[in-house]
Amino acid sequence: MLELRGLSKSYDGVVDAVRDVSLSIKDGEFFSLLGPSGCGKTSLLRMLGGFELPTRGEISHNGTRIDTLPAHQRQFNMVFQRYALFPHLSVWENIAFGLKMKKVPASEIATRVREALNLVQMDGYAARGITTLSGGQQQRIALARALINRPKILLLDEPLSALDLQLRKQMQVELLALQRRLKHTFIFVTHD
């Protein structure tokens, strides 16, 4: 279970981006944060991911306080709004990147990349360049790259906002189906 108690974030001691948020998110839940642009959704997600420190409050995961841990020590991964894919790397290299940084053996990387490509229905795209992919395909690769590390919690920062309406609806259904199949906790931030 992920628990937030009195979580707040101020910038420059003046602007309250997040003010006194308390909530619990169960393991395996698909949890959505809905609100207009500028209401603090991304700031909250960045604190959960370890990219921002809270000004006040606590974050606990399964009873252990994590709000002071750096991002790489949490079992969370994030899919950013703009996907943050490396344009100079192939699909395969983008997905494998995190495992290579962790010095996972090459044979295990190969197996897990194939599994990740299959999971997001992108078999056959491994050698392609990122810039040759559509927005929906890039979104799937960003998901595969995040999921390959087997996170306990997947943080999704408006990952569908750059997609057209029809593709966005299709990807919403696919995300929910993927979450149900994996039984991971997904925290999805959206203004839509």
FIDREN-756628 format. One record per residue (C-alpha): residue number from 1; residue in one letter; x, y, z. Coordinates in steps of 0.05 Angstrom, whole numbers, plus 5000, padded with zeros to 4 digits. Each point is the difference from the previous one (the first is absolute). Layout:
BEGIN
<NUM, "A", <X, Y, Z>> ...
This chain:
BEGIN
<1, "M", <5000, 5000, 5000>> <2, "L", <5023, 5070, 4983>> <3, "E", <4982, 5052, 5052>> <4, "L", <5006, 5076, 4996>> <5, "R", <4991, 5039, 5065>> <6, "G", <4996, 5076, 4999>> <7, "L", <5042, 5004, 4937>> <8, "S", <5015, 5071, 4977>> <9, "K", <5047, 5032, 4950>> <10, "S", <5018, 5074, 4997>> <11, "Y", <5046, 5032, 4949>> <12, "D", <5042, 5058, 5024>> <13, "G", <4961, 4999, 5065>> <14, "V", <4944, 5037, 4964>> <15, "V", <4961, 4957, 4951>> <16, "D", <4964, 4940, 5029>> <17, "A", <4998, 4950, 4944>> <18, "V", <4973, 4945, 5046>> <19, "R", <4967, 5014, 5066>> <20, "D", <4987, 4949, 5055>> <21, "V", <4983, 4938, 4959>> <22, "S", <4984, 4937, 5039>> <23, "L", <4979, 4936, 4965>> <24, "S", <5011, 4925, 4996>> <25, "I", <5010, 4960, 4936>> <26, "K", <4993, 4925, 5004>> <27, "D", <5048, 4952, 4967>> <28, "G", <4976, 4980, 4931>> <29, "E", <4953, 5060, 4993>> <30, "F", <4992, 5044, 4938>> <31, "F", <4997, 5068, 5034>> <32, "S", <4986, 5064, 4960>> <33, "L", <5014, 5072, 5020>> <34, "L", <4955, 5045, 4960>> <35, "G", <5006, 5076, 4998>> <36, "P", <5013, 5061, 4956>> <37, "S", <5070, 5021, 4978>> <38, "G", <5039, 5033, 5056>> <39, "C", <4963, 4969, 5058>> <40, "G", <5060, 4960, 5026>> <41, "K", <4989, 4931, 4970>> <42, "T", <5069, 4995, 4969>> <43, "S", <5033, 5028, 5062>> <44, "L", <4966, 4946, 5041>> <45, "L", <5022, 4946, 4951>> <46, "R", <5072, 5027, 5001>> <47, "M", <5001, 4996, 5076>> <48, "L", <4975, 4928, 4997>> <49, "G", <5054, 4983, 4949>> <50, "G", <5055, 5033, 5041>> <51, "F", <5015, 5056, 4950>> <52, "E", <4976, 5054, 5049>> <53, "L", <5004, 5002, 5076>> <54, "P", <4936, 5018, 5038>> <55, "T", <5001, 5065, 5039>> <56, "R", <4958, 4966, 5054>> <57, "G", <4967, 4933, 5011>> <58, "E", <5019, 4927, 4990>> <59, "I", <4997, 4946, 4947>> <60, "S", <5000, 4927, 5022>> <61, "H", <5000, 4937, 4959>> <62, "N", <4981, 4935, 5035>> <63, "G", <5012, 5032, 5067>> <64, "T", <5069, 5027, 4984>> <65, "R", <5011, 5075, 4993>> <66, "I", <5029, 5016, 4932>> <67, "D", <4993, 5076, 4991>> <68, "T", <5074, 5011, 5014>> <69, "L", <5024, 4944, 4954>> <70, "P", <5028, 5019, 4931>> <71, "A", <4962, 4977, 4939>> <72, "H", <5047, 4942, 4984>> <73, "Q", <4988, 4969, 5069>> <74, "R", <4924, 4996, 4991>> <75, "Q", <4967, 4944, 4963>> <76, "F", <4962, 5049, 4956>> <77, "N", <5007, 5019, 4927>> <78, "M", <4970, 5059, 4964>> <79, "V", <4973, 5010, 4930>> <80, "F", <5008, 5074, 4985>> <81, "Q", <4952, 5044, 4962>> <82, "R", <5049, 5007, 4942>> <83, "Y", <5024, 4927, 5007>> <84, "A", <5073, 5020, 5008>> <85, "L", <5024, 4949, 4949>> <86, "F", <5070, 5004, 4973>> <87, "P", <4995, 5019, 4926>> <88, "H", <5070, 4975, 4984>> <89, "L", <4986, 4930, 5026>> <90, "S", <4958, 4944, 4968>> <91, "V", <4936, 4974, 5032>> <92, "W", <5040, 4941, 5028>> <93, "E", <5054, 5046, 5030>> <94, "N", <4947, 5047, 5030>> <95, "I", <4965, 4943, 5035>> <96, "A", <5065, 4967, 5023>> <97, "F", <5031, 5064, 5026>> <98, "G", <4980, 4994, 5073>> <99, "L", <5022, 4928, 5005>> <100, "K", <5067, 5017, 4968>> <101, "M", <5011, 5055, 5052>> <102, "K", <4986, 4948, 5054>> <103, "K", <5051, 4954, 4967>> <104, "V", <4950, 4944, 4989>> <105, "P", <5031, 4942, 4960>> <106, "A", <4990, 5006, 4924>> <107, "S", <4961, 4935, 4995>> <108, "E", <4950, 5023, 5052>> <109, "I", <4994, 5068, 4966>> <110, "A", <4984, 4965, 4934>> <111, "T", <4946, 4957, 5032>> <112, "R", <4968, 5058, 5037>> <113, "V", <5001, 5047, 4940>> <114, "R", <4965, 4947, 4958>> <115, "E", <4948, 4991, 5056>> <116, "A", <4990, 5075, 5005>> <117, "L", <4991, 5008, 4925>> <118, "N", <4949, 4944, 5001>> <119, "L", <4964, 5031, 5059>> <120, "V", <4989, 5065, 4963>> <121, "Q", <4985, 4965, 4934>> <122, "M", <5062, 5028, 4965>> <123, "D", <5034, 4935, 4978>> <124, "G", <5038, 5013, 4936>> <125, "Y", <5018, 5072, 5017>> <126, "A", <5065, 4988, 5039>> <127, "A", <5047, 5026, 4946>> <128, "R", <4958, 5061, 4982>> <129, "G", <5022, 5070, 5017>> <130, "I", <4957, 5039, 5049>> <131, "T", <4988, 5057, 4952>> <132, "T", <4968, 4951, 4950>> <133, "L", <4944, 4982, 5049>> <134, "S", <4932, 5031, 5007>> <135, "G", <4980, 5034, 5065>> <136, "G", <4961, 4939, 5023>> <137, "Q", <5059, 4954, 4984>> <138, "Q", <5048, 5046, 5038>> <139, "Q", <4953, 4999, 5059>> <140, "R", <5001, 4924, 5000>> <141, "I", <5076, 5000, 4998>> <142, "A", <5002, 5048, 5059>> <143, "L", <4954, 4952, 5038>> <144, "A", <5044, 4940, 4982>> <145, "R", <5062, 5038, 5024>> <146, "A", <4966, 5016, 5066>> <147, "L", <4971, 4930, 5010>> <148, "I", <5064, 4962, 4983>> <149, "N", <5028, 5019, 5068>> <150, "R", <4941, 4966, 5034>> <151, "P", <4978, 5058, 5042>> <152, "K", <4953, 4992, 5059>> <153, "I", <4966, 5065, 4979>> <154, "L", <4996, 5031, 4931>> <155, "L", <4991, 5076, 4998>> <156, "L", <4968, 5027, 4937>> <157, "D", <5004, 5075, 4989>> <158, "E", <4948, 5016, 4947>> <159, "P", <5031, 4950, 4952>> <160, "L", <4941, 5004, 4952>> <161, "S", <4994, 5076, 4994>> <162, "A", <5039, 5004, 4935>> <163, "L", <4957, 4949, 4965>> <164, "D", <4938, 5014, 4958>> <165, "L", <4932, 4985, 5031>> <166, "Q", <4989, 4932, 4966>> <167, "L", <5069, 4974, 5017>> <168, "R", <4995, 5028, 5071>> <169, "K", <4936, 4961, 5012>> <170, "Q", <5031, 4937, 4972>> <171, "M", <5062, 5008, 5044>> <172, "Q", <4957, 5013, 5062>> <173, "V", <4968, 4932, 4990>> <174, "E", <5067, 4967, 4986>> <175, "L", <5032, 5031, 5062>> <176, "L", <4944, 4975, 5045>> <177, "A", <5004, 4930, 4969>> <178, "L", <5076, 4999, 5009>> <179, "Q", <4993, 5021, 5073>> <180, "R", <4948, 4946, 5013>> <181, "R", <5044, 4948, 4968>> <182, "L", <5064, 5021, 5038>> <183, "K", <4964, 5016, 5066>> <184, "H", <5049, 5057, 5012>> <185, "T", <4980, 5065, 5032>> <186, "F", <4990, 5054, 4947>> <187, "I", <4993, 5073, 5020>> <188, "F", <4974, 5038, 4940>> <189, "V", <5000, 5077, 4997>> <190, "T", <4954, 5033, 4950>> <191, "H", <4961, 5064, 4987>> <192, "D", <4954, 4963, 4952>> 
